[in-house]
Amino acid sequence: MPAGAYTRSIREDPVRLGLLYAGTETGVFVSFDDGTRWEPLQLNLPRTSVRDVHVHGNDLIAATHGRSFWVIDDVSLLRQLSDSVTNRAAYLFQPSPAIRWASGGGRSLTAGQNPRGGVAIDYFFKTAPTSTVKLELRDARGTVIRAYTSDSTPADTTKKTAVDSIAARARDAMKDSLVYEPADSIVPARAGTNRFVWNLRYPGAKKLKNTLLDEGTLDGPVAPPGTYAVRLIVGRDTLARQFTVVADPRVTTTAAELAKQFELTTKVRDRITDVSDAVGRIEDLQAQLDQRVTQAKEQPYAKRVSEASKALRAKLEVARAELYEVGCHVDQCSLDQPMKLYNMLITVNGQVQTGDYPPTKQHEEMFADFSARIGEQLRKLQQLEDDDLVTLNRLLAEVQLPVVFVPPKRATTM
């Protein structure tokens, strides 16, 4: 230790023998070999006198003189760190159990910043990988929940968006060895230790463009308590670890009730996506119909094509207007325009995910009602494709115009 860093307290880690933490006059130090060698464990802790240190679970608490309490969240990585780890090309540390905290909270002017909710996935590279690094989160059955990569460069570099710029800045920050802010969408892949935090959420519902999101959320469900796995894929190597998700210890809701919440939230999310897919399908068909009318203009068959196309377009518009708010594009437009099935389900999605509680009987009834009404519109859409569109395509083929293409759709409940 440097001169002047005289020791105020020394504590041994309760899990790994020989792992010592020292509070000194100038900060915190750590030793992996029973005090033979010491290294600074300062991170973002100000240079201050640390009068005592204490290990609480996976966290290291530092009691400073005049700088309040500081906590190093999750020192389980230090418990696993050794020469056998750092001599490997790649290593995936065992994640600590992830807690489904019931309240997220926000930034405070008088309190410290809480760690990010979710599971922290730590891994080590001896040298920076030259190939794309991929992280997969899987459930107990091995089904992939989410997948993230280190390469988030858009395929078309001529079309950059604000999101692309943010991603680029995040990648640049990760190249700096002093930056250890965990990523939550881009997999960091630099030499040394890296951290990725999964917020325990499954994929969200598909968002419709150019419409208002009123009260509610498109977020996917939170992973219920259980066993999960993470896979780190680097070139031809695949490293895997299992970890658990546990409930907030303050929550009295049972695992079965949380499973019911997850089940209904999943159904609501999928039904919102059904609406988004159907609307996108309708708008694609309508655009093709408009194009055929334009292509037939000033031709002998123009009237036949126009009348048939506009009649089908009007029927498609009836279904579209029932599925979502076609004229609601700006804030507060919901004050004078009725909400349709899209925003109704978004509201239900937000309500069902409020707190760690099982869904109410009323929420299940609301979802059943809205889902049935969506199914009715999906059946009408399918009938229009099977009847009216087939008839129109015969006409288009007869006059040698391109037929209206019906893209394949994913399986859904009608």
N, C-alpha and C positions, 0 to 999 in steps of 0.2 A: 504494500500500500504506500501511497506517496507520503512524504513528510507532512505532518500536521493533521493527517486523517486518523487521529487516535480513536480507538474503538469505544463506543458507548454500550453496545450489546452484541451478542452472538447467539444465533439460534440454529439448531439443526433441523433439516427438513424431516418431518415425521414419516415420510414414505421412503426416501432414498438416504441411506446412511452415508455419511461423509459429505453430503451436500449442505454447505453452511451459508448462512446469510449474516452479514455484519452491518450494523448501523454505526456509522462513524461521524466524526465532526464535519465531514464534507460530503456525505452521501451514503449510498448503499453499495456494498461489495458482495461478491459471491465466490465461493470456492467449491470445486468439484472433487477435491482430493483431501478432505479433512483438514483444510487450512494450510496445506503446503504452498499453494499458489492462490492468489486472489485476483479477481478481475472486477472492473466497475460494472454495476448493474443500475446505472443512473437513468438511462432512457430520457424521459421528459421531466424527471424530478429536478426541481431547482437545487442549486448548490446550497445546501443547508445542513444544519446539525440534525442527525437522526438519532433520537434518544433511545428508541426501542423498535424492534421489529417482531412481527408475530405471523405465523403461518395459520391461516384459517381455511380449511378445505384445500382448494387449489390456488388460493390467493395469498399474496404476501403483502402485509400491511406495515407501513412505515409511519411511526409517530415522530413528526419533525418538531423542531423548536421554532415556533413562529410561522410555520407553513401548513399547519393543520395535518390531517391524516391523508396519506397517499396509499393507493392500492395498485400493485402490479397484478393484473388479472390473469389467472390461469398460468401457473408456473409448471404445469405438467410437462411442458416441452423441456424445461431444464432438468427434470427428473429423468428424462430419456436420453439426454444429450451425452455423447461419449465419443471417443476416438473411432470406435467401430461404426458409428453413424457418419461422422464427417469424412471418413475415408471412402465411403461409398459414392457411386456416381449420383444416386438418387435415393431418398429415404422418405417414407411417409410416417409421420408420428401418429401414435394412438390418440384420437380425439377424446377429450373429456366428455362426460355426459352433458347433453344439451338440455337446458331447462326452458320449458314453455312459460316464460314470464307472463303473468296475467296483465301487467301494466307496463307500457313502454316508457311513459314519462317524456319529458322534453328537457331542453337545456335550461339551466337555472343560473341566476346571477350569484347565488350564495352557496350552491352545492357543486360537487364535482361531477364529471361526466361519467355516466354508467357505461359499461362495456356494451358492444353491439349484441343484440339478442340473436340467438341462433347457435350453430355449432362452428367452432373455430377449427379449421383444417390447416395444420402446419406441415410443411414438407421442406426438404433440403436438397439442393443441387450443388455438387462439388464445383461444376462449371455451368455457365448459362447454357441451357439446351439450344440446339440449332434447329430442332423440329418443333412443331406445334405441341403444346402440352394441353391435355384434356382432363377435366375432372367430371366424374359421374357420381350422382347421388342416387342410391337405389333403396327400395324398400326390402322388407324381409323376404319377399318372394323373388327378389332379383330384378324386378321391373325398374327401369330407369325412370326416375322422377324428374330430375333436371340434369342438364349437361352444359358445361361451360368450357371455353377454350382460351388459350393465351393469344390466339390470332383472331382479332375482331375487326381486321381491316376490311372495309366494304369491297365487294367484288368489283363494283364500278367506281373507280376512284374519281371520276368526273362529277359524281353526284354526292357531295359531302353534305352532311346535315349537322345541326347543333350537337346531336347525340354523338356523331362521329368525332367531332372536335373534343368533346369531353372525354371520350374514350382515348383519343390520342394523347391528351394531357395526362390521363391516368397512366398510360403506358410509359410516357416519358418520366413521370414521377417514380415509377417502379424501377427505372434504371439507376436511380440514385440509391446507393447502398445505405444512406442514412435515413431513408424514408421507410417506415414500417407500418404505414396505415394499411389495414387489411382491405382487400378488394372484395366486392360483393357481386361483380358481374364479369370482370375480366380476370383470368387466372394469371397471377404474377409468375414470371419464370426467369428470375435472376439468380446469379450465383449466391449461395448462402441460404438462409432460411426465408421462407415465404409463408404468407398466411392468406387464406381465403375464408370468408365467413358466409355460410348459407343461412338465410333467415328462417329456415324451416317451412317456407311456403312452397306449395305446389304451383305449377303454372297457372296464371290467371286466365280470365275469359278474354275472348277476342273483342277488341274495341271497334266500334263503328266509327267511321270518319264523318266529320262534319255534322255532328249532333251533340247536344248538351248531355253531360252526365249530371243528373240531378242529385238526389240524396242516395248515397250508397257507395259501393266500391266494385271494381273489377278484379280485385285480388283473389288469388286462389286460396284453397284451404290451408290451414297450418297442419303440419304433420302431427298426428296423434301420438301419444306415448307408445313406445315400442322399440324394436331393433332395426337399425338401418346400416347401410354400408356406403363407403366412399371408395372410389377407384381413381388412382392417379395413373394416367397413361402417358408415357414418355417414349416416343419412338416405338420400339418393339417390346418395351418393358411395361408391365402393368402391376402396380402395387395396390393392395387392398387392405382396408381396415373396417371393422365393425364398430358401431357406437350406438348408444342408446339415447332416446329422447324421453325425458321424464317430465311429469307435470310440476307446476309451481307448487312447492310444499304448502303454500297458504290456501290452495284451492281444494275444496272438498268434493268437487264433481268427480264421479267415478270414471274409470277408464272406459267402461261401456257407454256412458253418457257422452264422453268426448268423442268416441267412435261414431255415435249417432250424429253429432254436430259435423264431423268430418264428412260423413256420408251425404247428409243433406246439402252441405256446402258444395261438395263435388257435383251433385246433381244440378244445383242451381247454376254453377259455373258452366257446366256442359250445355245447359239449356240456353244460357246467354250466348254462348258460341254458336249454337244452332240458329239463333236469330240473326247473328252477324253473318253467318255463312249464307243463310237464305236471302238476306237483303243484298249481299254482294252478288249472289246468283241472279236475283231479279234485275238488279241494275246492269249487270253484264248482258242479260238477254235484251233489256230495253235499249241499250246502246247499239246492239247488233240490229235490232228492228229499225231504229232510226237510220242506221247506215244503209240498210236495204232500201228504205224509202228514198234516200238521197241517190242511191245507185240507179233506181228505177225512174228517176225524174226525167221527163221529156221522152220517155219510151212509150210505146203503144200499150204496154201492160202496167203503166204507172199507177192508174187508179185502182186496179185490182190489188196490187202489192200494197199500196198505201192504206186502203180500207182494211185489208186483212191484218196488216201490221199494227195499225193504230187501235183496232178493236182488241187485239191480244195485249197490246201495251197497256190499255186502260184496265183490263182485268188484272194484269200483273201489279198495276199501281194500287188497286184496292187491297191486295194482300200486303204490299209493301207498307202502306199507310196504317195497317193494323199492327204490324210488327214493331215499328219504331216511329219516332217523332220526326217526320220528313221535313217539317218546316221549322224545327227548333234548333237553331244554330248558335245562339248567343246567350250569355248569362241573363237570367231572369225571364227568359221566354216561356218558362214553365208556369209563370204566373197567369198567362192568358191562353195557354195552349194545353190541351189534355195530354197527360202522360200515357204512353202506350206500353206494350208488353216488355220492351227492352228495358226501359227505366224502372218499370215495376219490379222486374227481376233483380235489377241492380240494387234497388232498395232492400229487397228481401235478402240479398247476399250480404249487404252491410249489417242488417239486423241479426241475421243468424250467426255472424262472426263476432258480434259484440260480446266480449267476455268469454270465459270458459264455462259455457252452460249448454245443456242439451237443447235442441230446438223445441219450441212450444208446439202444442197441438194446432194453434192458429197458423203458425208458419208452415207447417206441413200441409195444412188445408189450402193456404194461399198458393204455395208452390204447385200443388196438384191442380188448382184452378187455372193458374197462368200457363202451366205446362200443357194442359188440355187445349187451351185456346191457341197456343202456339202450334200444337199438333194439327189443329183444324186448318190453320193457314198453310202449313207445310203440305197437307194432303191436297188442298186446293192448288197449290203451286205444282205439285206432282201431276195432278189431273190436267192442268193447263199444258204441261210439257208433253203428256201422253196423248192429248187430243188436239187441242188448238194448234200447238206448235208443230205437231206432225203434219197436220193439214196445210199449214203455212209453208212448211219446208217442201211439200209436194209441189205447191205453186211456184216456189222459188226455183226448184229443180226444173220445172216445166219451162220457165222463161230464161233458164240458164244463168241464174244468179246464185251466188254462194248461199248454201243453206245456213240457218242459224245454228251455231255449234252449242251443244249442251255439255258443259264440262262435267267430268265425273265428280261425285260428291261422296263425302265420308258417311259411314253408316250412322244413322240417327234414329231416334224414336219419334214416330209421327203421332 
